Amino acid sequence: MGNSYPSKDRLSAPKIRRFELRLSEPELQQFLQLEKSLGISRADIVRIRVLKNSANMLVNAKELMKQLDGIGAKLGRSGNNINQLARHANILHNQGLLSQSVATEFNSLLGHYITVQRELEKIIRQIIRQMKS
């Protein structure tokens, strides 16, 4: 993932030029809300957007954290469902009622779930590192 924010050297360089931006009242309110939700200054928002190519996006950290929290909750529920299925499969196995094909399919699906969960964890760590820089 590429860094969407200016380097720390560029942010700390002396600011000797002034840039004026005229906005309507609704645009100003939207800009102030963006500043508040992102937790960075208006000047930095403009610098990032203008100097780092308009294709790069600013991240709404609050919304991102809300979405990640939702994903975490879904993963937790999935894990609980897997545990319940495993307990039920174990009971069937102990009673001699569990077919080999069902056990094989369950193991395959569980392996896939674990692979997806690990990949998601890697991506989340990358996002967190990106947000810190």
C-alpha positions, 0 to 999 in steps of 0.5 A, spaced: 500 500 500 502 506 498 502 512 503 497 517 501 499 522 506 505 527 504 512 525 507 514 527 514 519 531 511 514 535 507 509 536 512 515 539 517 518 544 511 517 551 513 511 554 510 512 560 507 507 561 501 499 562 503 494 559 499 487 562 499 480 558 498 473 560 497 468 556 499 460 557 500 457 556 507 455 549 505 462 547 503 465 550 509 461 546 513 463 540 509 470 541 510 470 543 517 466 536 518 471 533 514 477 536 518 474 533 524 472 526 522 479 525 519 483 529 525 488 533 521 488 540 519 484 543 513 491 545 510 494 538 511 487 536 507 488 540 501 496 538 501 494 531 501 489 532 496 492 537 491 500 535 492 499 527 492 494 526 486 487 526 486 486 519 485 489 518 492 483 518 497 483 521 504 481 516 509 475 517 514 478 514 520 472 513 524 468 510 519 474 505 517 474 503 525 466 502 525 467 498 519 473 494 521 469 493 528 463 490 524 468 485 520 471 483 527 464 482 530 462 478 524 468 474 524 467 472 532 460 470 530 462 465 525 467 463 530 462 461 535 458 458 529 464 453 527 465 451 535 457 449 535 458 445 529 464 442 531 461 440 538 455 437 534 459 434 529 463 431 535 457 428 538 455 425 532 461 422 531 461 419 538 454 416 537 457 413 530 452 417 526 457 422 523 459 420 515 466 421 513 464 426 507 461 431 512 467 431 516 471 432 510 467 437 508 467 441 515 475 440 515 475 443 508 471 449 510 474 450 516 481 450 513 478 456 508 475 460 514 482 460 517 486 462 511 481 468 510 481 470 517 489 470 517 489 474 510 484 479 513 488 480 519 494 481 515 490 487 511 488 490 517 495 490 520 497 494 514 491 499 514 493 500 521 500 501 519 498 506 514 494 510 518 499 511 523 504 513 518 
